[in-house]
Amino acid sequence: MTAETYTPTVGVTMTPSAVAHVRKQLAKNAKARGIRLAIRKSGCSGFKYETEWVETPLDDDEIFTVDGVDIYVERQHLPMVNGTEIDFVTQGVNSLFQFRNPNATAECGCGESFTVA
């Protein structure tokens, strides 16, 4: 007999600030259907977040909807971003997405990349 570990899909969420920003950007791009959260190998900690507008979903996308905004995540990336909250913050004159990822075990000092166990 073997034991399997099951991790339920919690999904990806957004704060009201992120939802408002994404809605504003989607209104400017009639072809865009939502936003993609992806990860790429990069940076000093191993992975970095990438966002892009989705015009055509991929066959292996999971779609999470928050207040009418669709967030697309490739299934292969879901174990590393499951439970992540996307925020949109303003720091001085700069505005950016900020990611609160419960799977991240470490982040680099500049906040550009993260590590998962």
QUIMOSUL-V240109 format. One record per pair of residues at least 12 apart in sequence whose ideal C-beta (glycine too) atoms are under 10 Angstrom apart, sorted by the first residue. I is the first residue (numbers start at 1). J is the second residue. If there is no record, write none. Layout:
i;j
I;J
I;J
This chain:
i;j
7;78
7;79
7;82
7;83
7;103
8;82
8;83
9;62
9;64
9;73
9;75
9;78
9;79
9;82
9;83
10;64
10;78
10;81
10;82
10;83
10;84
10;102
11;62
11;63
11;64
11;65
11;66
11;71
11;73
11;78
11;81
11;82
11;83
11;84
12;35
12;37
12;62
12;63
12;64
12;66
12;71
12;72
12;73
12;77
12;78
12;81
12;82
12;83
12;84
12;85
12;86
12;99
12;101
13;64
13;66
13;67
13;71
13;83
13;84
13;85
13;86
13;87
13;100
14;35
14;37
14;64
14;65
14;66
14;67
14;69
14;71
14;84
14;85
14;86
14;87
14;88
14;97
15;66
15;85
15;86
15;87
15;88
15;89
15;98
15;100
16;66
16;67
16;87
16;88
17;86
17;87
17;88
17;89
17;90
17;95
17;97
17;98
18;35
18;66
18;67
18;69
18;71
18;85
18;86
18;87
18;88
18;89
18;97
18;98
18;99
19;66
19;67
19;68
19;69
19;71
19;86
19;88
20;67
20;69
20;88
21;35
21;69
21;86
21;87
21;88
21;89
21;90
21;95
21;96
21;97
22;34
22;35
22;51
22;53
22;66
22;67
22;68
22;69
22;70
22;71
22;86
22;88
22;97
23;67
23;68
23;69
24;88
25;53
26;53
26;54
26;68
26;69
26;70
28;53
29;53
29;55
30;55
31;53
31;54
31;55
31;56
32;52
32;53
32;54
32;55
32;70
33;53
33;54
33;55
33;56
33;57
33;63
33;70
33;72
34;53
34;54
34;55
34;57
34;61
34;63
34;64
34;65
34;66
34;68
34;69
34;70
34;71
34;72
35;51
35;52
35;53
35;54
35;69
35;70
35;71
35;72
35;86
35;97
36;50
36;51
36;52
36;53
36;54
36;57
36;58
36;61
36;70
36;71
36;72
36;73
36;74
36;77
37;49
37;50
37;51
37;52
37;64
37;71
37;72
37;73
37;74
37;77
37;78
37;81
37;84
37;86
37;97
37;99
37;101
38;50
38;51
38;52
38;72
38;73
38;74
38;76
38;77
38;81
39;73
39;74
39;76
39;77
39;80
39;81
39;84
39;99
39;101
39;113
39;114
39;116
40;77
40;113
41;113
42;112
42;113
43;107
43;108
43;110
43;111
43;112
43;113
43;114
43;115
44;106
44;107
44;108
44;109
44;110
44;112
44;113
44;115
45;104
45;105
45;106
45;107
45;108
45;109
45;110
45;111
45;112
45;113
45;114
45;115
45;116
46;80
46;104
46;105
46;106
46;108
46;113
46;114
46;115
46;116
47;77
47;80
47;81
47;101
47;104
47;113
47;114
47;115
47;116
48;99
48;108
48;111
48;112
48;113
48;114
49;77
49;80
49;81
49;84
49;86
49;97
49;98
49;99
49;101
49;104
49;111
49;112
49;113
49;114
50;77
51;71
51;86
51;97
51;99
52;72
53;72
54;70
54;71
54;72
57;70
57;72
58;72
58;73
58;74
58;75
59;74
59;75
60;73
60;74
60;75
60;76
60;77
60;78
61;73
61;74
61;75
61;77
61;78
62;74
62;75
62;77
62;78
62;82
64;78
66;85
66;86
69;86
71;84
71;86
79;103
79;116
80;101
80;103
80;104
80;114
80;115
80;116
81;99
81;101
81;102
81;103
81;104
81;114
81;116
82;101
82;102
82;103
83;100
83;101
83;102
83;103
84;99
84;100
84;101
84;102
84;103
84;104
85;98
85;99
85;100
85;101
85;102
86;98
86;99
86;100
86;101
87;99
87;100
96;111
98;111
99;111
99;114
101;114
101;116
103;115
103;116
103;117
104;116
104;117
105;117
